[in-house]
Amino acid sequence: PTLSWSKVEGATKYEVWRKVGSTGEYKKYYTTDKLSFTNYDVKPNTNYYYKIKALHSSNNAANSAYSNVVYINIK
């Protein structure tokens, strides 16, 4: 799956958080300076949940709340 999001004012990096299955825990999965991310590390018949957090340019502290969760089922 490929995720994409809008630029957050003042952000220079974005954290991609992912959990596997409905009972899993979110873990920071990837950090990027792009406005999209393609996750190639997926397995068939598995549910994945993603959320994004923006990081501020001056100290890489989070300057946004998490995005809405995106749910993807790999068939």
A tleap script that builds the chain and sets N, CA, C and O, in Angstrom:
source leaprc.protein.ff14SB
mol = sequence {
  NPRO THR LEU SER TRP SER LYS VAL GLU GLY
  ALA THR LYS TYR GLU VAL TRP ARG LYS VAL
  GLY SER THR GLY GLU TYR LYS LYS TYR TYR
  THR THR ASP LYS LEU SER PHE THR ASN TYR
  ASP VAL LYS PRO ASN THR ASN TYR TYR TYR
  LYS ILE LYS ALA LEU HIE SER SER ASN ASN
  ALA ALA ASN SER ALA TYR SER ASN VAL VAL
  TYR ILE ASN ILE CLYS
}
set mol.1.N position { 0.823 -1.213 0.000 }
set mol.1.CA position { 0.000 0.000 0.000 }
set mol.1.C position { 0.855 1.260 0.000 }
set mol.1.O position { 1.951 1.283 0.560 }
set mol.2.N position { 0.344 2.296 -0.628 }
set mol.2.CA position { 1.000 3.595 -0.622 }
set mol.2.C position { 0.122 4.582 0.132 }
set mol.2.O position { -1.070 4.711 -0.147 }
set mol.3.N position { 0.719 5.268 1.082 }
set mol.3.CA position { 0.038 6.300 1.854 }
set mol.3.C position { 0.533 7.652 1.382 }
set mol.3.O position { 1.696 7.792 1.002 }
set mol.4.N position { -0.337 8.645 1.402 }
set mol.4.CA position { 0.089 10.012 1.097 }
set mol.4.C position { -0.677 10.962 2.005 }
set mol.4.O position { -1.771 10.647 2.474 }
set mol.5.N position { -0.085 12.133 2.248 }
set mol.5.CA position { -0.681 13.100 3.162 }
set mol.5.C position { -0.289 14.497 2.726 }
set mol.5.O position { 0.584 14.681 1.879 }
set mol.6.N position { -0.948 15.477 3.319 }
set mol.6.CA position { -0.688 16.885 3.008 }
set mol.6.C position { 0.447 17.409 3.880 }
set mol.6.O position { 0.672 16.929 4.991 }
set mol.7.N position { 1.145 18.388 3.359 }
set mol.7.CA position { 2.228 19.021 4.101 }
set mol.7.C position { 1.672 19.717 5.340 }
set mol.7.O position { 0.609 20.336 5.295 }
set mol.8.N position { 2.406 19.607 6.446 }
set mol.8.CA position { 2.071 20.311 7.681 }
set mol.8.C position { 3.029 21.484 7.796 }
set mol.8.O position { 4.243 21.300 7.711 }
set mol.9.N position { 2.503 22.683 7.987 }
set mol.9.CA position { 3.315 23.897 8.082 }
set mol.9.C position { 4.389 23.734 9.156 }
set mol.9.O position { 4.082 23.393 10.298 }
set mol.10.N position { 5.653 23.977 8.787 }
set mol.10.CA position { 6.768 23.899 9.719 }
set mol.10.C position { 7.371 22.520 9.873 }
set mol.10.O position { 8.410 22.373 10.516 }
set mol.11.N position { 6.749 21.510 9.300 }
set mol.11.CA position { 7.265 20.144 9.425 }
set mol.11.C position { 8.299 19.866 8.341 }
set mol.11.O position { 8.151 20.294 7.196 }
set mol.12.N position { 9.342 19.145 8.720 }
set mol.12.CA position { 10.345 18.731 7.741 }
set mol.12.C position { 10.436 17.219 7.625 }
set mol.12.O position { 11.015 16.699 6.671 }
set mol.13.N position { 9.871 16.517 8.586 }
set mol.13.CA position { 9.852 15.056 8.542 }
set mol.13.C position { 8.496 14.565 9.043 }
set mol.13.O position { 7.752 15.269 9.726 }
set mol.14.N position { 8.219 13.327 8.668 }
set mol.14.CA position { 6.962 12.697 9.068 }
set mol.14.C position { 7.251 11.286 9.556 }
set mol.14.O position { 8.022 10.550 8.940 }
set mol.15.N position { 6.634 10.920 10.657 }
set mol.15.CA position { 6.743 9.567 11.165 }
set mol.15.C position { 5.535 8.763 10.700 }
set mol.15.O position { 4.397 9.224 10.786 }
set mol.16.N position { 5.796 7.565 10.210 }
set mol.16.CA position { 4.736 6.631 9.849 }
set mol.16.C position { 4.651 5.613 10.983 }
set mol.16.O position { 5.623 4.916 11.275 }
set mol.17.N position { 3.494 5.532 11.613 }
set mol.17.CA position { 3.244 4.565 12.684 }
set mol.17.C position { 2.350 3.477 12.136 }
set mol.17.O position { 1.408 3.754 11.394 }
set mol.18.N position { 2.644 2.228 12.501 }
set mol.18.CA position { 1.889 1.101 11.952 }
set mol.18.C position { 1.596 0.088 13.043 }
set mol.18.O position { 2.401 -0.125 13.950 }
set mol.19.N position { 0.430 -0.531 12.941 }
set mol.19.CA position { 0.159 -1.702 13.760 }
set mol.19.C position { -0.393 -2.794 12.863 }
set mol.19.O position { -1.049 -2.525 11.857 }
set mol.20.N position { -0.115 -4.028 13.248 }
set mol.20.CA position { -0.545 -5.189 12.475 }
set mol.20.C position { -1.671 -5.860 13.249 }
set mol.20.O position { -1.499 -6.248 14.404 }
set mol.21.N position { -2.824 -5.992 12.601 }
set mol.21.CA position { -3.982 -6.600 13.247 }
set mol.21.C position { -4.664 -5.634 14.194 }
set mol.21.O position { -4.078 -4.639 14.620 }
set mol.22.N position { -5.910 -5.939 14.517 }
set mol.22.CA position { -6.704 -5.017 15.333 }
set mol.22.C position { -6.256 -4.987 16.791 }
set mol.22.O position { -6.565 -4.033 17.506 }
set mol.23.N position { -5.539 -6.007 17.244 }
set mol.23.CA position { -5.110 -6.044 18.645 }
set mol.23.C position { -3.636 -5.699 18.829 }
set mol.23.O position { -3.135 -5.708 19.953 }
set mol.24.N position { -2.946 -5.400 17.746 }
set mol.24.CA position { -1.530 -5.056 17.836 }
set mol.24.C position { -1.324 -3.670 18.439 }
set mol.24.O position { -2.287 -2.947 18.695 }
set mol.25.N position { -0.080 -3.309 18.662 }
set mol.25.CA position { 0.268 -1.983 19.168 }
set mol.25.C position { 0.909 -1.162 18.054 }
set mol.25.O position { 1.628 -1.700 17.211 }
set mol.26.N position { 0.646 0.142 18.056 }
set mol.26.CA position { 1.305 1.013 17.089 }
set mol.26.C position { 2.778 1.128 17.438 }
set mol.26.O position { 3.152 1.277 18.602 }
set mol.27.N position { 3.609 1.056 16.399 }
set mol.27.CA position { 5.055 1.244 16.555 }
set mol.27.C position { 5.523 2.186 15.463 }
set mol.27.O position { 5.031 2.150 14.335 }
set mol.28.N position { 6.488 3.034 15.819 }
set mol.28.CA position { 7.050 3.907 14.787 }
set mol.28.C position { 7.734 3.016 13.768 }
set mol.28.O position { 8.634 2.247 14.105 }
set mol.29.N position { 7.302 3.125 12.513 }
set mol.29.CA position { 7.738 2.202 11.480 }
set mol.29.C position { 8.735 2.833 10.514 }
set mol.29.O position { 9.636 2.156 10.019 }
set mol.30.N position { 8.577 4.134 10.242 }
set mol.30.CA position { 9.398 4.765 9.212 }
set mol.30.C position { 9.378 6.272 9.418 }
set mol.30.O position { 8.381 6.822 9.884 }
set mol.31.N position { 10.470 6.941 9.076 }
set mol.31.CA position { 10.537 8.399 9.091 }
set mol.31.C position { 10.976 8.859 7.710 }
set mol.31.O position { 11.907 8.307 7.124 }
set mol.32.N position { 10.293 9.878 7.195 }
set mol.32.CA position { 10.584 10.358 5.840 }
set mol.32.C position { 10.409 11.864 5.758 }
set mol.32.O position { 9.715 12.468 6.577 }
set mol.33.N position { 11.046 12.465 4.759 }
set mol.33.CA position { 10.813 13.879 4.480 }
set mol.33.C position { 9.874 14.042 3.279 }
set mol.33.O position { 9.593 15.160 2.846 }
set mol.34.N position { 9.404 12.933 2.759 }
set mol.34.CA position { 8.461 12.944 1.629 }
set mol.34.C position { 7.023 13.032 2.133 }
set mol.34.O position { 6.767 12.919 3.332 }
set mol.35.N position { 6.091 13.233 1.209 }
set mol.35.CA position { 4.670 13.296 1.547 }
set mol.35.C position { 3.940 12.012 1.159 }
set mol.35.O position { 2.723 12.002 0.974 }
set mol.36.N position { 4.712 10.929 1.042 }
set mol.36.CA position { 4.110 9.629 0.772 }
set mol.36.C position { 5.060 8.535 1.233 }
set mol.36.O position { 6.245 8.772 1.470 }
set mol.37.N position { 4.517 7.343 1.354 }
set mol.37.CA position { 5.291 6.191 1.799 }
set mol.37.C position { 4.642 4.939 1.226 }
set mol.37.O position { 3.425 4.773 1.299 }
set mol.38.N position { 5.461 4.058 0.654 }
set mol.38.CA position { 4.979 2.778 0.160 }
set mol.38.C position { 5.517 1.683 1.071 }
set mol.38.O position { 6.724 1.580 1.286 }
set mol.39.N position { 4.626 0.879 1.596 }
set mol.39.CA position { 5.002 -0.205 2.496 }
set mol.39.C position { 5.047 -1.514 1.713 }
set mol.39.O position { 4.013 -2.071 1.346 }
set mol.40.N position { 6.263 -1.990 1.464 }
set mol.40.CA position { 6.439 -3.246 0.737 }
set mol.40.C position { 6.485 -4.451 1.680 }
set mol.40.O position { 6.367 -5.592 1.234 }
set mol.41.N position { 6.654 -4.204 2.956 }
set mol.41.CA position { 6.779 -5.277 3.950 }
set mol.41.C position { 5.399 -5.638 4.507 }
set mol.41.O position { 5.088 -5.353 5.663 }
set mol.42.N position { 4.583 -6.270 3.664 }
set mol.42.CA position { 3.237 -6.679 4.072 }
set mol.42.C position { 3.016 -8.144 3.715 }
set mol.42.O position { 3.675 -8.693 2.832 }
set mol.43.N position { 2.077 -8.759 4.420 }
set mol.43.CA position { 1.767 -10.167 4.194 }
set mol.43.C position { 0.304 -10.305 3.781 }
set mol.43.O position { -0.541 -9.523 4.217 }
set mol.44.N position { 0.000 -11.305 2.936 }
set mol.44.CA position { -1.385 -11.528 2.525 }
set mol.44.C position { -2.280 -11.862 3.718 }
set mol.44.O position { -1.822 -12.387 4.733 }
set mol.45.N position { -3.550 -11.548 3.570 }
set mol.45.CA position { -4.577 -11.850 4.577 }
set mol.45.C position { -4.258 -11.218 5.927 }
set mol.45.O position { -4.486 -11.814 6.980 }
set mol.46.N position { -3.732 -10.013 5.876 }
set mol.46.CA position { -3.341 -9.297 7.093 }
set mol.46.C position { -3.912 -7.889 7.058 }
set mol.46.O position { -3.936 -7.245 6.010 }
set mol.47.N position { -4.372 -7.414 8.214 }
set mol.47.CA position { -4.875 -6.049 8.349 }
set mol.47.C position { -3.767 -5.154 8.898 }
set mol.47.O position { -3.083 -5.519 9.854 }
set mol.48.N position { -3.596 -3.992 8.293 }
set mol.48.CA position { -2.605 -3.015 8.725 }
set mol.48.C position { -3.301 -1.685 9.010 }
set mol.48.O position { -4.226 -1.287 8.302 }
set mol.49.N position { -2.844 -1.020 10.043 }
set mol.49.CA position { -3.369 0.283 10.437 }
set mol.49.C position { -2.204 1.260 10.465 }
set mol.49.O position { -1.142 0.949 11.004 }
set mol.50.N position { -2.398 2.435 9.887 }
set mol.50.CA position { -1.341 3.434 9.799 }
set mol.50.C position { -1.839 4.776 10.317 }
set mol.50.O position { -3.019 5.107 10.204 }
set mol.51.N position { -0.917 5.537 10.884 }
set mol.51.CA position { -1.175 6.939 11.209 }
set mol.51.C position { 0.140 7.693 11.055 }
set mol.51.O position { 1.220 7.112 11.162 }
set mol.52.N position { 0.032 8.994 10.802 }
set mol.52.CA position { 1.192 9.834 10.504 }
set mol.52.C position { 1.305 10.925 11.564 }
set mol.52.O position { 0.299 11.425 12.067 }
set mol.53.N position { 2.542 11.286 11.894 }
set mol.53.CA position { 2.797 12.406 12.808 }
set mol.53.C position { 3.870 13.291 12.187 }
set mol.53.O position { 4.891 12.790 11.715 }
set mol.54.N position { 3.647 14.595 12.184 }
set mol.54.CA position { 4.609 15.550 11.625 }
set mol.54.C position { 5.647 15.931 12.673 }
set mol.54.O position { 5.338 16.019 13.862 }
set mol.55.N position { 6.882 16.158 12.223 }
set mol.55.CA position { 7.966 16.590 13.094 }
set mol.55.C position { 8.393 17.997 12.721 }
set mol.55.O position { 8.548 18.310 11.541 }
set mol.56.N position { 8.582 18.837 13.710 }
set mol.56.CA position { 8.950 20.234 13.500 }
set mol.56.C position { 10.399 20.343 13.044 }
set mol.56.O position { 11.237 19.530 13.436 }
set mol.57.N position { 10.690 21.316 12.241 }
set mol.57.CA position { 12.021 21.462 11.657 }
set mol.57.C position { 13.112 21.819 12.658 }
set mol.57.O position { 14.263 21.430 12.463 }
set mol.58.N position { 12.789 22.544 13.719 }
set mol.58.CA position { 13.853 23.039 14.601 }
set mol.58.C position { 14.383 21.981 15.558 }
set mol.58.O position { 15.580 21.967 15.847 }
set mol.59.N position { 13.530 21.096 16.056 }
set mol.59.CA position { 14.017 20.142 17.058 }
set mol.59.C position { 13.466 18.736 16.854 }
set mol.59.O position { 13.610 17.881 17.729 }
set mol.60.N position { 12.847 18.493 15.725 }
set mol.60.CA position { 12.236 17.196 15.415 }
set mol.60.C position { 11.212 16.756 16.453 }
set mol.60.O position { 10.906 15.569 16.568 }
set mol.61.N position { 10.688 17.709 17.200 }
set mol.61.CA position { 9.595 17.390 18.129 }
set mol.61.C position { 8.297 17.340 17.338 }
set mol.61.O position { 8.145 18.025 16.327 }
set mol.62.N position { 7.382 16.537 17.802 }
set mol.62.CA position { 6.100 16.438 17.117 }
set mol.62.C position { 5.386 17.772 17.185 }
set mol.62.O position { 5.252 18.351 18.263 }
set mol.63.N position { 4.932 18.259 16.057 }
set mol.63.CA position { 4.168 19.498 16.057 }
set mol.63.C position { 2.769 19.264 15.509 }
set mol.63.O position { 2.097 20.199 15.073 }
set mol.64.N position { 2.348 18.039 15.533 }
set mol.64.CA position { 0.979 17.745 15.128 }
set mol.64.C position { 0.473 16.563 15.936 }
set mol.64.O position { 1.248 15.783 16.489 }
set mol.65.N position { -0.816 16.453 15.988 }
set mol.65.CA position { -1.420 15.250 16.535 }
set mol.65.C position { -1.270 14.154 15.477 }
set mol.65.O position { -0.894 14.434 14.339 }
set mol.66.N position { -1.556 12.944 15.844 }
set mol.66.CA position { -1.567 11.883 14.843 }
set mol.66.C position { -2.675 12.156 13.832 }
set mol.66.O position { -3.704 12.749 14.156 }
set mol.67.N position { -2.443 11.713 12.616 }
set mol.67.CA position { -3.487 11.795 11.597 }
set mol.67.C position { -4.593 10.806 11.931 }
set mol.67.O position { -4.477 10.012 12.865 }
set mol.68.N position { -5.649 10.864 11.166 }
set mol.68.CA position { -6.664 9.824 11.272 }
set mol.68.C position { -6.038 8.494 10.874 }
set mol.68.O position { -5.115 8.454 10.060 }
set mol.69.N position { -6.534 7.429 11.440 }
set mol.69.CA position { -6.014 6.093 11.142 }
set mol.69.C position { -6.530 5.627 9.791 }
set mol.69.O position { -7.699 5.812 9.454 }
set mol.70.N position { -5.624 5.013 9.016 }
set mol.70.CA position { -5.987 4.406 7.736 }
set mol.70.C position { -5.858 2.899 7.903 }
set mol.70.O position { -4.839 2.400 8.382 }
set mol.71.N position { -6.900 2.182 7.504 }
set mol.71.CA position { -6.934 0.725 7.622 }
set mol.71.C position { -6.803 0.120 6.226 }
set mol.71.O position { -7.498 0.524 5.294 }
set mol.72.N position { -5.911 -0.845 6.098 }
set mol.72.CA position { -5.715 -1.508 4.808 }
set mol.72.C position { -5.701 -3.011 5.038 }
set mol.72.O position { -5.007 -3.504 5.927 }
set mol.73.N position { -6.464 -3.734 4.237 }
set mol.73.CA position { -6.472 -5.198 4.294 }
set mol.73.C position { -5.741 -5.719 3.062 }
set mol.73.O position { -6.146 -5.447 1.932 }
set mol.74.N position { -4.662 -6.470 3.284 }
set mol.74.CA position { -3.913 -7.047 2.167 }
set mol.74.C position { -4.539 -8.405 1.847 }
set mol.74.O position { -4.674 -9.259 2.723 }
set mol.75.N position { -4.912 -8.589 0.605 }
set mol.75.CA position { -5.574 -9.842 0.197 }
set mol.75.C position { -4.592 -10.776 -0.456 }
set mol.75.O position { -4.964 -11.876 -0.864 }
savepdb mol mol.pdb
quit
